């Protein structure tokens, strides 16, 4: 019998499995044929520690040191990007709110256009920025945790769609379409499917809601070198544009509730978001190279759900990270390990209580 069985091979499941492997034997089950297939593989891959609810901010700030990786052990997972908020003249109130929420510094419009020359002088009325936002090397981060899991004796099995979960006297039996596995403790890191996994196990769901986030990849506007540009964001995150590998990723920042699924971009939603982006730039969108969508799953209060279910010992929730999974993953995984081991978490007790699944009972 395995000590820990982790369901879900996104960044949450990989991080959880690698950390729990210090405490005992670990088996990670993933329904797809690759790790990070769904939300984790479709992330904008940004680290912005002032982004999200208080619990996420605390976890993100506690994750920075690991992601920055000082010392000779490994290279940093972070690289400079910066964030620039841009707004129209009629958006001053919302712009001021975003300034405070994201801890930005207002800059002259001329300075903003010097940094990003495609910004439209006829519509750009306000701009603000800070340099703490960074890109995350998400592929390497997940790959390193998968390697660490193997080094610690853990196993990963692909194409293992869970179809039934049974409570045993000493733990749990998880059945897939291919096999069955017994474990003393079960970690639910199934992302958009986490409530479905809970119900299979006879555990009350917490009300997680997957929300679609669409993205389009555009060629660099008019041949500009976009690599040094900051991430651009509209007021109240009405859209954003992020340079990546010489291209420009543009999102309508949609958050439409959908069932758990292999998500695809909605053409109308994508078109509306691209129109909001086009309003603020001088270069029209003439060609989409590709588009896609991912699911960001939220609890009813928008705060992740981490911890042991109050009614089912040995069933651990590790879900509801929303769009903040990568930037908070190192501290989140350490928190889960601490809770399982009954150690004192590095995060304050007040924050831990806000994450507890018992808040929905």
N, C-alpha and C positions, 0 to 999 in steps of 0.2 A: 504494500500500500504506500502510495506517495504521500509525503507530508503536505505539500501544497499543490493544488491543481488550479492553474490560472486560465480563465476562459477569455480569449481575445488577444490578438497579436498586433495591436496598434502600439503607439509609443507608451501608453499606460500599461498595457499588459507586459511588454518587453521590460520596461523599467521595474515593474513590480516583481516579475520573475527573477531578474538579475539580483535584486536586493534581498528577496526572500531566500534565495539559494544560499545565503550565509547562515540561515537558520535551519535548513533541512533540505530534503530532496524536493525538486520542483519539476512539474510537467506543465508546459504551455501548449494549449490547443488553439489553433487558428482555423477558421472555416474556409478561408481562401487558400490559394496556392502560393501566396507571398505574404510576408509580414508588412504591416503598414499599408494595406491595400485601400482601405476606405478613407476615413477622415485624416489619418496621419499622413497618407501619401498625397493628400490634396490640400495641404496647409500652405498658407502664405509665408510660413517660416520666419516670423519676426519675433524678436524679444523686445518687449516694451513693458517695463516693470510698473508703469503708472496706468496700465490698461487693465480694466476689470474691477470686480467687486473687491472689498477689503481683504477677504480670505485669499483671493488670487494674487493680489498685490503682495501680501505677506509671503506667500509661497514663491512667487516670482523673484522677489528680492533675496530670499534665502537660496534660490537656485543660481543666482548670478555667478557666484564664486566658482561653482562647479563648471558652468558653461564657459566661463572665461578661462578656466583651466590654467591658472598660473603655475609656473614651474616646468620641469623637464619631463614630467610623466606623460603628457600628451599636449597636442596643440589645442588652441582655443576653438570652441565650436561657434564663436561669435565673430562677425566681421562688420566693420563700420557701415552704417546706412543713413541714419538720421530720419527724422519725420518732419514733414511740412504740412501744416493745416492751411487751407486756402478757402476764402469765402467771398461772396458777392456783397454789394453795398446793403442789400436788404436782409443780410444774415448776421448783423452785428451782435444781436442778443445771443444767438446760438454760438457764435464765434467766441464771445466772452466766456460763456459756460465751458466750452471745450478748452479754452486757455487754462482755466483753473483745474478742470478735471485731469487734464493730461500734463499739467505742469510745463506749459510751453511759454516761450518768450516771443512777443510780437516783434516783427521785423518790417522794415520798409518794403513796399511793393517792388521797388526797383531792385532791392537786394534779392528778393525772391525770384524775380525774372532773370537776374544775372546767374543764379544757380540753376534755374530750370527755364531755359529760353523759350519754351513753347507755351508758357503761361500767357493767357490772353489779357492784354492791358485794358481792354474794354469791359471786361467782366470782373477781373481781379481787383477787389477793394481792400482786402485784409490778408495778411499772411503771418504765420507764427511757426516757430521751429524749436527743436532741440536735437541734440546729437546723441542722446543715450540710446535711442532705438537702434537695434542691430539686426543683421540677418543671422539666422541659425542654420548651421549645416546639419539639417535634420537626418539626411541619409547616413552620415557618419555617426551621429549620435545613436540612432537606432542600431546601426551595425555594431557599434562598440558594446552596447548593452547586450545584444544577442551573443556576441563573442564572450562577454563576461559570464553570461548565463552558462554557456558551454564549459568554460574554464572551471566553473564552480560545480560542475556535474549535472546541471539541469538539462532537460530535453525539450525540444520543440517539435511538434507534429503538425503538419499542414493538412488541408482538406479534411478537417475533422468538424463537420457541422453537428452541433449538439442537438439531439432530438428528445432526450429525457434525462431527468436528474432524480435520483432516489435518495432519501435519507437513510443512512445505515446507523447501526448502533455506535460505530466508531468513526463515523464520518459521512462520506458521500460517494455515490456511484454515478458517474457521468457516462451516458451512452451517446455515441455518435453513430453516423450511418455506417461506420467502418468497424467500430470496436467499442469496448467499454473499459472504464478506468475508475479505480477506487482511490480516494484521497481522504486524509484526515480533515483538511480544511480547504475550502473552496473560495477562490478570489474571482469576483465578477467584474472583469474589465472589458466587457463586451460592447462598450460604446453605445451606439444607437439601439442595440439589442439587449441592453442590460436589464430592463424591466421584464422582457420576455424570458431571459435566463432566470431571473428571480422567480417568476411565476412557475416555471418548470420545477424549481426546487421547493415549491410550496411556501415561498417567501413573499410577503406583501410588496407590490411594486411601490416605487416612490414618486411616480408621475413624471418620469423623464420624457422630454419632448425633443426629438431630432428636428433640426432646422436647416434648410438647404442654404448653402453659400456657393454662388456661381462665380466663375472666373473665365476671362478670355485672354489669350496670348496674342499680342499685336507685334508686328515688326517695329523696330526703333523708328520713332517719328522722323520723317524727312532725313533719315540717315544720321541722326544725332547719336553721339556716344552717350548712352543713358547710364552707364555703369556707375558714375559718380553722383548721380542724382539721388536725393532723398526719396523715401516713400511719400507720395502725395495723398492727402485725405481731404474730402469735402466736409463741410460743417455737419456735425452730428453723424459722422461716418456715413454720409449719403452715397459715397463711392470711395474707392481708393485705387491708386496705381502704384505698382512696385516694380522697379527694374530687376531683371533677373536674366543672367547669361546673355546680355546684350539685347534682350527683348523687353517688352513692357507688359506686365500682367495687370489687367484692369478688372475690378469687381464692382458690381452694383451694391455690394455689402448687404445682400438680401438675407433675410432670416425667416423664410416661409416655413411654417410647420408642415412636416410630411411624415409618413410612416417610415420605419426603418427600411432602407432599400439601398441598392447600388445607384447612387444619385446621378442625375444628368442635369445640365444647365437648362433652364427654361428660356426659350428664345426671346419671348417678350420681356421678361424680367431683365435679361442680359442687355437687350436693346435699350431699355429705359435707363439702365445704369450707365451704359456707354454714352447715351445722350447727355447725362448729367456731367460726365467727364468731359465730353466734347465742348460743353458750354464754357469750360474754364481754360481751354487751350486753343491754340491757333491752327492746329493740325487735325483735320477731320479723320475719322476712322474709315479707312477705305478697304481694309482687309483684315479678317480674323484668321490667324494661322491655326488655332485650335481653341476649343472651349471645354470646360468640364465643371463639375460641381462636387462638393463634399457635404457631409452632415456634421453639424456641431450640435451636441446633445446637452440639454439644460434641464436641471431640476426646476420645480415650480418657483423657487426663490432665486434662481440663477447662480446658486453656489454649488460647488461639487459635493458629491456624496462619498465620503471616505469613512470607513470603519466597519466594525462588526454589527450585523443586524441585531437589534435588541431582542428579537423573538426567536432567532435561530443561531445558536452558538456555532461558530465555525464557518459561517457564511459572511464573507467580507465584501463590502461594496467598495468599488474603486472606479467611479463613473461620474458622468455629468460635468466633465471639464470644460464644456462649451468650446470656444475657440482658443482656449488658453493652455491646452495640454502640453505643448512642447516647452513653453517658457516657464512652466511651473513643475515640470516632470521630475527634475532631480530632487527637489525638496519634498514633493508629493510622495515619491517612492520611499524616501527616507522616513517620512511620517508613517506610511503604511507599515514599514518594517518595525518601527518603534511601537506602534499600537499592537501589532501581532506579538512582539517580544515582551510587551508590558514594560517597555522602557519609557523614560521621560522624553517627549518630543521636543525638538528644537523650537517648534512653533508654539506660541503662547497658548495657554489653556483656553482662553476665550475664543481664539480662532479655531482650535480643535473642536470646540462645542458647536460652532456654526457649521462645521462639516459633517457632524455626526448624523447617521441615517435615522436615529431615534427622533429627530426633530419632526418627522412626518408621521409619527405614530400618535 
